[in-house]
């Protein structure tokens, strides 16, 4: 975060509001948000002061975007306030594979992380990520290499996408869940693949997919 410098009171108030709004909401305010919160007579006055903050290296602005304010750190790089979740391993979207391994990372307590939206964390609480291996969920727009964000859960409704643990096989898979009497159907979202049928007492739900981060590499 850029260190404070002496500036006119109105500009200081705008700067503090921008920081506070971003910290609380995870997104920057609009010019109208600033005008209303800081009781400023016109948006042009807000624009003028934002311009001065940009010149001083506090922010960057994209005038073509409604929320185009970027808070800059002391090196002039954008500050990210998005929460991050750990990627704990891989999850099979195809033939089930042994439980996602975290042995190597757990020893050093170093995990890859990904940014998620603050709203996602507010709605679901504790979350973690798994990297997808396979293409069985491709028709649900989940491809090999994507990261699925998981909310821990032990129950699921029919049609929800889950992390399913097959107890006898000691394997895990990513599929849509359907309870069918004394059996469970784990349904891929790929027309070329067949569902997995298991006895209900052989399947445990360990989490539900709440978001997907596409691998664009």
N, C-alpha and C positions, 0 to 999 in steps of 0.2 A: 504494500500500500504506500502511496506517495505520502511523504511526511508533510505535515501542515506548514503552510507558509502564511504570513500575514496577508490578508485580503479584505476587501470591504465586507461589512457585516452581511449584506444581502447575498453576496457570492458565497461567503462562508456557510450561510444557512442552506443555500442550494446544494453546495458540495456535501454537507453533512446529511441532507435529505437523500441525495442520490446514493451515498454509501449505505445509509440505513435501509432504504427501500430494497437495494440489491441484496443486502445481507439477509433480510427477512423473506424476500420473495424469490430470490434466485434469478431474477430478470431485472433489467434496468427500468426505470420509470419513463413514461412519455413526457413530452414537454408540457402537456396539459396536466398530468399528475403533479409536476413540479410547480406549475402556476397555482394550482388549487392549494396544495399543501403549504406553500411558502407565501400565500396571499399576495401574489404579484399581479399587477394590473393587466398585463398583456403578455402574450406568448413571445412577442418580439424582445421584451426585456429578458425573458428566460433564455432565448436564443443568444442574445448578446453576452450574457454571463457564461453560458456554456461555451461560447467561442473563446472567452478569456481563460476558462479552465482548460480548454484544449491547448491554447497557446502556451500555458504554463506547464503542460505535461501531465495534468491530472487525469484527463480523459481523452478518448478518441471518439469521433462521431461519424456515423454514416447517415447523412441527411435523407437518403432514399428509404430508410427503414424507420418505422414508428418508434421502436425501442432500440435505436441505433447507438446508444451511449455505451462505451466500453470504459470501465475503470482501469487505469494503468498502474503497474507497480513502479518501483524506483528505477527499474531498467527499461521502462517504457513498454512493457509487455502487458497484454490484457490479463486481468485478474479473474480467475474462475471461482465462483462461489457454489458451484454445483456439488452436491454430495457424491461420494464415490462408494462403490461396493466392491468387495473382493470377488475375483473369479477363482472359485475353489477347485476347478478341474474341468474335465470333459464329460459330456453326457451324450449317450448314443441316440442318434435319430436314424435308426436302422436296426440291424441285429443287436440285441442287448449286449452290453459289454460289462466287465467287472466294475464295481462301484468306482466312481470318479476318485482318482488317486490324488492325495494331497501330501504324501509322505515327504517328498523332496522339499516342498514349500513349507510344510509345517515345521520342519527342523529349524529353518532359519526365520520362520514367521514372516516370510516375504511372499506376498501374493501380487499378481497383476490386479489392477483395479480398472474400473470403468466409471465414467460419470453418468449419473441418472438425474432426472428432473426432481427438484424439491417436492413437487406435488406427488410424485410417485411414492416417495418415502413417507410423506404425510399420510397418504391413504393406506399404505400397507405396512408401515413400520419396518422391522428388521428384514433385510433383503440380502441375497447373495447372487452371484453370477456363475453360469456354467457355459463353457464353450461347446458348441454343437459339433458332433462328429457324425456325418452321414446326411442323407437327403430324404429321409422318410417323411419329413414335415414340409417339404418344398412347396406343396400346394397351399400351405398356411403361411407362405412367405418367410420360411425359416430354412436357411441353407447351411451347408457345411461351412464351418468357420465363424458363423454368427455367434453372438452371446445372448443367451436367454437370461432374463432377470427373474429370480424365483422368490416367491413368498413362502416361507416354511408353512406346511399344512399337513394334516393327517387325514383329512376328508376331502372329497371332491364331488361335484355334481356331474351328471352325465354331460359329455361334450367338452368339459374343461381339459386343457392341456396340462399334463402333470409330469413330475419326476416320479416314475414308478419303480419300486424296488421289488424284484422277484426273489423271494426268500430262498427257495430251494436251490435256485441256480446261482444265487449270490451275484446277481447282475442287475444293472439299472438301465432304464430306457426312457426316452422322451416320446410320449404318445398322448392321444386323446383318450380319456377315461370313460368307459361305459360299464355300469354294473348291470348284469343280466342274470338275476337269480343267484344261483350258487357259483357263477363264474363271472369273470371280468374280461371284457374285450378291450384290448389296447390297440386303438385304431391309428394307423399312419395316415398322414395327409399326402399320399402319393399313390396315384392310381395304378402304379406298377407293382405295389407291395401289398401283401396280405396282412390282415390283422393278427395279433397275438392273442390267443385265448388261454386264460389261466383260471385255476380254481380261486375263488374269492379269498380264501384264507392263505393263498400264496403270494398275494399282492399287497404291498404297503405303499400308500401315497406319502411321499416325503416333501412335496412342495408343488406349487402351482405357478405356471408362467404368467407374469403380469406385464412383461414388456420384452421387446427384442431389439438388440442393437446390431445392425447389419454390418457385415464385414465388407468394406468397400476397397480393401487392399488388392 
